[in-house]
Each structure stands twice: as C-alpha cells, then as structure tokens.
Amino acid sequence: MMATTHALAGVVLAVAVAAVFPETAAGATPIPVLAAALGGLFPDFDLYAGHRKTLHFPVYFSVLAVPAAAVAAAAPTTLTLSVALFLAAAALHSAMDALGGGLELKPWLGTSERAVYSHYHGRWIPPRRWVRYDGAPEDLLAAAIFAVPTLYAFDGVVQTGVYVALGVSAVYVLLRKPMVVAAQTLVDAMPDHVVERVPDRFVEDFR
C-alpha cells in the first residue's frame, strides 16, 4: 500500500485516542497525531535497504505497542500518547502490508510471494492482494476511507495534512504504472557498471 495510506491509517488511531483523551491528543498540541502519522510512515524508511524487512516488524512492533498503550492509558501525557501511537501505527503498517501485493516492481502481475518479513517467524509472509499493489485504485479508496474520520475529528494543520496526503495519493495512483515504464526505459539506457550499483529489487524485473 502507499505510504500515505499507511500514514492516514495511523492517524485514525489518533482519532480514537482523541475521543478518550481530547485535552491531550486533540487539544493544544498536534504532536500525538504527528507521531501516529510518522509511525505509519516509519517502516517504509527501509525502501532502499531491504524493503519490508529491515524496518518492518509485524510482531515486535505489536508487542512493544501493548505496554506503551498501557502506560499511556495510566498516564496520558503528550509523550506517552505519542510513543504509544507511533508504535501502534508502525505495527499496523507492518501488518497491513500482508494484505497488499508482493515486492516485485510490477506487482499487478502477482509474481512475488513476499509481502512482509516476520522476524519472529523467520520467514516472508505471502501477499493476500486485497489491495493488488501500491497505487492501485483500491489503495486510493482505502486512503480516502481512512481520511474521513480524521477530517471529521480534526481541523487546522491536521486537516490540511490529510488533504495533502490525499492529493499526493491521487497523483501517485495516476503515475504508478507510467513510472515503471519510465524506469524501465532509464535502466535500459544505463551502462552496466551503473546498473550494478542500483539495488537489485529496482532493476531485477527489467533484466
């Protein structure tokens, strides 16, 4: 799924927290909301280094989120809520990737059986393909669904951020497949010594 979809899914967790602790999560500071969005984005920081493995921990993030949530419930400060939301959103992201497509550069072809790596189980979890690939129309639909409660619950900078995320998502959906065609053309034009320096996952489908 798109990074924006994951970020919006994380912010939905902040909407739930805001209903319980409005004075902290939705009041004077948007920090817990931003922490939730960052947690939703964080696993994809491994895009260029072992994507969906290096920073994706579907089990361990979930395990860490439980005590963090307990601490936040007992002492709901901006810090404790932010930490809990970050970990919960990162766990949600890691788990959601199993519902999407595989890691191949053309995931709409459905040739990869690697969705997300579980370090706890020591193996790749296969893709369910409920969302066929990142940037698929149903991915944009999921992002829009996640955006609705956030737009209802928040205003100001958070609401603006949600609209920006939806705009970026829509553009990405339009460009997703043309980007792969452009990348293939670029790789074909590269000298071999340059292609050898590009991570394999970005060129293996073009060779």
matplotlib code that plots the C-alpha trace (Angstrom):
import matplotlib.pyplot as plt

x = [0.0, 1.0, 3.0, 0.2, -2.4, -0.3, 0.1, -3.7, -4.4, -2.0, -3.8, -7.1, -5.6, -5.1, -8.7, -9.6, -7.2, -8.6, -12.1, -10.7, -8.1, -9.3, -7.4, -4.0, -4.5, -6.7, -6.2, -3.3, -0.7, -0.9, 2.2, 0.5, -1.3, 2.0, 3.6, 0.8, 1.4, 5.2, 4.7, 2.6, 5.3, 8.4, 8.6, 8.8, 12.1, 13.7, 12.6, 16.2, 17.6, 15.8, 12.3, 9.5, 12.2, 14.7, 12.2, 9.0, 8.2, 4.6, 5.1, 7.7, 6.1, 2.8, 4.4, 6.0, 2.8, 0.9, 2.9, 3.3, -0.5, -0.9, 1.5, -0.4, -3.7, -2.4, -0.5, -1.9, 0.7, 1.7, 4.9, 3.3, 0.5, 2.9, 5.1, 2.1, 0.6, 4.0, 4.4, 0.8, 0.9, 4.1, 2.7, -0.5, 1.6, 3.7, 0.6, -1.3, 1.5, 0.5, -2.9, -1.3, 0.7, 4.2, 7.6, 8.1, 8.4, 5.2, 3.1, -0.1, 1.4, 1.3, 4.6, 6.1, 5.2, 6.9, 4.7, 6.4, 9.1, 8.3, 11.5, 9.7, 8.8, 11.9, 10.1, 8.3, 4.5, 2.8, 0.7, -3.1, -3.6, -6.8, -5.1, -3.4, -0.5, 0.6, -1.1, -4.0, -7.4, -8.5, -5.4, -6.7, -10.1, -8.6, -6.7, -10.0, -11.8, -9.1, -9.2, -12.9, -12.8, -9.7, -11.3, -14.3, -12.3, -9.6, -9.2, -6.3, -2.9, -4.0, -6.9, -4.6, -2.2, -4.9, -5.9, -2.3, -1.9, -5.0, -3.8, -0.4, -2.1, -4.3, -1.3, 0.7, -2.2, -2.3, 1.5, 2.1, 2.3, 3.8, 6.6, 7.5, 7.6, 9.8, 12.1, 12.5, 13.5, 16.0, 17.5, 17.8, 19.8, 22.2, 25.7, 26.1, 28.6, 25.9, 23.1, 25.3, 25.2, 21.4, 19.7, 18.6, 14.9, 14.8, 16.1, 15.6, 12.3, 13.9, 16.7]
y = [0.0, 3.6, 5.3, 7.9, 5.2, 3.9, 7.4, 8.0, 4.6, 5.6, 8.9, 7.0, 5.6, 9.1, 9.9, 7.0, 8.4, 11.9, 10.6, 9.3, 12.0, 15.1, 17.5, 15.9, 14.3, 16.9, 20.0, 22.4, 20.2, 18.0, 16.1, 12.7, 13.0, 13.7, 10.8, 8.5, 9.6, 9.2, 5.7, 4.9, 6.1, 4.8, 1.2, 2.4, 4.2, 0.9, 1.4, 1.4, -1.2, -4.4, -3.1, -4.6, -6.4, -4.0, -1.8, -3.9, -5.8, -7.0, -9.0, -7.0, -3.6, -5.1, -6.5, -3.1, -1.2, -3.1, -1.9, 1.5, 1.7, 0.6, 3.3, 5.9, 4.9, 5.1, 8.4, 10.1, 12.8, 14.1, 12.0, 8.7, 9.0, 9.9, 6.9, 4.5, 5.9, 5.7, 2.1, 1.1, 2.8, 1.1, -2.2, -1.5, -0.6, -3.8, -6.0, -4.2, -4.9, -8.5, -7.5, -5.9, -7.1, -8.5, -6.9, -7.1, -3.9, -4.8, -6.2, -6.1, -9.3, -11.1, -13.0, -12.4, -14.3, -11.9, -9.3, -8.5, -10.3, -11.6, -11.6, -13.5, -16.4, -16.0, -16.0, -13.9, -13.6, -14.1, -11.3, -11.5, -9.0, -7.5, -4.3, -5.6, -3.2, 0.1, 2.8, 0.6, 2.3, 0.3, 1.7, 5.2, 4.1, 2.8, 6.1, 8.1, 5.8, 6.4, 10.1, 10.5, 10.1, 12.3, 15.1, 14.9, 14.9, 17.4, 20.8, 23.2, 21.7, 18.1, 18.6, 20.3, 17.5, 14.9, 16.8, 17.0, 13.3, 12.5, 14.8, 13.1, 9.7, 10.5, 11.7, 8.6, 6.4, 8.1, 7.8, 4.4, 2.3, 5.0, 5.4, 1.8, 2.2, 5.3, 3.4, 0.5, 2.9, 4.5, 1.2, 0.1, 3.2, 2.8, 1.4, -2.0, -0.6, 1.9, -0.7, -2.9, -0.2, 0.0, -2.2, -5.5, -5.0, -1.9, -3.5, -7.3, -7.2, -5.2, -7.6]
z = [0.0, -0.4, 2.3, 2.5, 3.1, 6.0, 7.4, 7.3, 8.9, 11.7, 12.2, 12.6, 15.8, 17.0, 16.3, 18.7, 21.3, 20.9, 21.8, 25.1, 25.9, 24.0, 26.1, 25.2, 21.7, 20.0, 22.1, 22.2, 20.6, 17.4, 18.4, 19.1, 15.8, 14.0, 15.9, 14.7, 11.1, 11.4, 12.9, 9.9, 7.6, 9.5, 8.3, 4.7, 5.5, 4.5, 0.9, -0.4, 2.1, 2.5, 1.9, 4.0, 6.1, 7.6, 9.4, 9.2, 12.4, 12.4, 15.6, 17.5, 16.9, 18.1, 21.3, 22.0, 21.4, 24.2, 27.2, 25.6, 25.3, 29.0, 30.1, 28.0, 29.5, 33.0, 32.5, 29.3, 28.6, 25.2, 25.4, 26.4, 23.9, 21.1, 21.8, 22.0, 18.8, 17.0, 17.9, 17.2, 13.8, 12.9, 13.9, 11.9, 8.8, 9.1, 9.4, 6.6, 4.1, 4.2, 2.8, -0.3, -3.2, -3.4, -3.7, -7.5, -9.5, -11.4, -8.5, -10.6, -12.3, -9.0, -9.4, -5.9, -2.8, -0.5, 1.2, 4.5, 6.5, 10.0, 12.0, 14.8, 12.4, 10.3, 7.0, 4.5, 4.8, 1.5, 0.0, 0.3, -2.5, -1.1, -2.4, -5.5, -5.5, -4.0, -6.1, -7.2, -7.3, -4.2, -2.4, -3.0, -1.8, 1.4, 1.9, 1.4, 3.9, 6.5, 5.9, 6.7, 10.5, 10.7, 8.7, 11.0, 14.2, 13.5, 11.8, 11.1, 10.3, 10.7, 8.3, 5.8, 6.1, 5.3, 2.2, 1.0, 1.6, -0.4, -3.2, -3.3, -3.3, -6.2, -8.3, -7.4, -8.5, -11.9, -12.3, -10.8, -14.0, -16.2, -13.6, -14.1, -17.9, -17.5, -15.0, -17.4, -20.2, -17.9, -16.8, -20.4, -21.2, -18.3, -18.7, -17.0, -14.4, -13.3, -13.2, -10.9, -8.3, -8.2, -5.6, -7.3, -6.4, -8.6, -11.7, -11.5, -13.3, -16.2, -16.9]

ax = plt.figure().add_subplot(projection="3d")
ax.plot(x, y, z, "-o")
ax.set_aspect("equal")
plt.show()
